[in-house]
Amino acid sequence: MQASELNYFKEILEGRKDQINKNINGVNDELNQLNSLELNDEGDYAAVNNNSMIESAIVRQQMKELQEIEVVLSKISHNDYGICQMCEDDIGFQRLKVKPHAIYCIDCREIVEKTK
């Protein structure tokens, strides 16, 4: 992969990383606010509990994506970016444009998903 392409993906990944960190901080602030509310009845408690569960699920998903981005940024710095972890073939440029933090080519991704 050319240096200009690596820089292109690095900028996208770092931007997404910043956005995820902002999202996680925002959700954590919301969860702290929800936890500090004085709840008057079971309905209020149920609504806050439901919102907390949803927000926590969002944070977990974003943390997973953040970890994937960290792995891929490390690959960029070691010139291993764009190579499938399973078959070691190149991951297509179009696939990386859609999912810059992809670590598998399309064929291997399908294998991984079927084995889960």
N, C-alpha and C positions, 0 to 999 in steps of 0.2 A: 504494500500500500504506500502511496506517495505521501510525502510529508504534509502537503497541503490538505490531503484527505484526512490524515491523522489529526491535524489541527482543527479541521472542521468538526470532526466527531468529538474531540476533546472539549471544544467550546460548548457544544450541545450538551454533553454529559455534565460538565461543570455547572452549566445553567440549570439543568434539571436537578442536580444535587442541591444547589442553593434554594430552588423552589421547594423541594421536599423538606429541607431543614426549616424553612419558613412555615410550611404547612404543619409540620410536627410541633413546632413551638406554639403555633396558633391553637392547635387542638389541645395541647397540654394546658394552655391557659384557659381554654373553655372548660376542660375537665376540672381544673382547680376551682373555677367559678361555680360550676355545678355542685361540686362537693361542699362548697361553703354556704350554699343556700339553706335557709331554714324551711324545712318541708312541713306543711300543715296537715296533709292527709295522705292516705295510701295512693291516691291518684297522682299526686305530685311526686311521691317517691317512685312510683312505677315509670312515670314519664322521664324523670332524671336518670333512673337506672337504665332505661331503654336507650336514651341518648348517649349515656356513658359507654354502653356496650357497642353501639355503632361507631362512636368516635375511637374507641380502643381498637376495633377491627381495622379502621382506616389507618391508624398509626402503625399497626402491625404490618399491613400491606406496604405502606410507604417505607418502613424500616427495611423490609425485605428488598424493595427496589433500590434503596440507598446502598445496601450491602452489595448488590449486584453491580451498581455503578462504581463503587470503590474497587471491586475486583477488576472491572474493565479499565478503569483509569490506570491501575497498576499495570495491566497488560499494555496499554499505550506507552507507558514509560519504559517498558522492557521490550518494545517492538514486537509484541506477540498479539496485538489487536487484530481482530478480524479472522482469526483462525479457530476453527471448531475444536472444542475441548475433547470431543469424542473421536472424530475421524481425522482430525488435523487438516482437513481441506479448508480452503478459503470460505468464509461466510460471505455471501453475495452482498454487493454494495447496496442494492435495493432493500435487502432485509435489514441491513444496518441503518439505513435511512429511516425505516419504520420503527425499529427497535435497536437503538444504538448500543444498548447494554446486553445485546444477545451474545451468548457464549457458545451456542450451537447453530449449525446450519439447519435448514428447514427439515431435512430428512432425519437428522439426529434428534432434533427437538421432538418430532413425532414419536420416535422410539422412546425417548425419556418420558414423555407424557403418558404413553401407553403402559409403561412399566410402573407408574405411580399408583 
